[in-house]
Amino acid sequence: MAEAIGNGTGTDKKVMVAIDESDCSHYALMWVLENLKDTITKSPLIIFVAQPPATGNITFAASLGVARMYYPISSTPGYVESAQENHRKFAVALLEKAKQICASHGVEAKVVTEIGDPKTAVCDAVEKHDINLLILGERGHGTIKRAILGSVSNYCVQNAKCPVLVVKKAPVQVA
């Protein structure tokens, strides 16, 4: 005999929206607020932002006539800490804005940020917070750019330990 999941209040289902600074990400958050309002008012909504790791290498470009020479150098620990602090401040500001948007729609959201490559950070957060549904916006990179840079949404579809909903931004139709 099958056993019912949860206690009937819907609080066992966690939804996570992974965002960044892109319009597609904002569109996905708005889509969730407009289309899944019944679900997210009864269960936890988590908004996640991945902070890029600060690297110790910087590349400077020096002009040599028509050609350019690129020279990577190691940065000081102070620079790396400063860069990481700037990433953290940006992530916190992005999360606060998203939290305000949710509150204006009557939805209470929990905000989470982690340091790491967005692809793996999102999937790790899904496991860490026991997420039941992950929602991402499609960035809209072309085939070549997606092949070179990789696609966060594609990686998450393949590797996240829960169902993944990728929200495509509808093209604007001109009358």
N, C-alpha and C positions, 0 to 999 in steps of 0.2 A: 504494500500500500504506500502511495506517495505521501510524503509529509510536506505540509505547507511551509514555505520559506518565509521567515520574518514573523513579526507579531501583528501584522495587519496595519501598522502605522506607517509603513513605508520607510522607516528610518534605517533600515538595513541596506538600502541601495545608495551607494555613493557615486555621484557624478563629478567628474573633473574636467574642466575646460583649461587646456594649455594655451596660453596667449604669448604674444610678443608685441612689438610696436607696429606691426603691419595692419593695414586696413582689413585684410582678410581675417585676421585674428579678431579684430573688433566686430566684424560682421558675424563671425561664428558665435561670439559671446551674446550679441544681440539676438541671433537666431535662437539660441538656447533659452534666453529670457522670454521670448515671444512664443516659442513652440513647445517648450517643455516645462512651462510654469507650474502645472499641477504636480509634476514629478519633483521638481527642485524646491518647491515650498514644503514638501513633506519629507524630504531627505536632504542630507548634507550636500551642498554645492561647494566644491573646492576649485579655486582658481590658482593655476600654477604658472610660474615663470622660471625659465632656466637662465641662470647667469653664466655667461661665457667665462671659462677659466682664464685668469691672467697668465700670459706666457712671459718668459724671461727674455724673449728675443724681439727685437724691433728691427725693421728694415728701413734704411734711409736711402733715398735716391739722390744721386749727385749727377748733375748735368755734365756731359762731356761732348760739347758740340751738339750734333744731331743724336748721338747715342746716349743712353743712360746707363749708369753703373749702379747696381743695387748691392748694398753692403749690409749684411745682417750683423748686429752687435748685441751683446748681452746687456740687459738693463740692470740697474741697481735694485736691490731688494725694496728700497723705498718707493721706486717707481712702480714695481709690481704691486705692492700694497696699496698705493694710491689708485692704480687702475682697477684693482679688485674692489676698492671702496666705492669708486665711481660706478662700477657695474652693479653693486649692491644698492646704491642710492637710486639708480635708474629703475631697477627691478621693483623696489619698494614703492616708488612713485607710480609705476605702471599698475601694480597691484592695488594701491589705494584708489586710483581712478576707476579700476574695474569694480572694486568693492562699492564705490559710490554709485556707479551705474546700476549694480545689482540692487542696492538699497532703494534707489529711485523706482525700481520695478517691484518693490516689496519682497525681495529675496535676500536672505542673510547668507553671506558667503564667507568661507574660511579661505585665507590666502596662504600660499606656500611658495617658497623659492629655494632652489638648490643650485649649487655651482656644478657645472659640467657641460659637456656637449649636449645640446638640446635633444638629440635623438635618444641617447641613453638616459639622460636625466629624466625625461618624461616617462619612459618605460620603468625606470627605477622607482619613481614616485608612485606610479600605478600600483606596484607591488607593495611598497612601503606603507601606503595609505589604504590598501585593500579596496581599490576602486572597482566599481561594477560597470561603468561606462566612461570611456575617454572621448572627448570631443575636441577636434582640432579644426582650424581653418585651413583651406588649401591656399597655398601662397601664390600659385599661378605661374610658377617658373616654366619656361619652355622646355622642350625635350633636351636640348643640349645643356642648358644650365642645370637642369635636374640631374643629368647624367654626370656632370662634373662635380657639383656640390652635394648631390644626394638630396633626398626629400625626407624631411622629418616625418611628414604624414605617412609616406610609404613605409618608412622604417617602423613606425609605430603600429601600422596595420599588420605588418609581418611579425612583430616581436612583443607587443604589449600582451599582458596576461588577462585581458578583458576585451569585450567588444569595443570597436573604435568607429566613431562616426566622423567622417570628414565632410565639413560643410563647405560647399563651393559657393563662391560669391556669384550671384546671378548677374549676367551681363545686362547693362543698361540698355533698354530698348527705346529707340528714338521713333516717335510717331511720324 
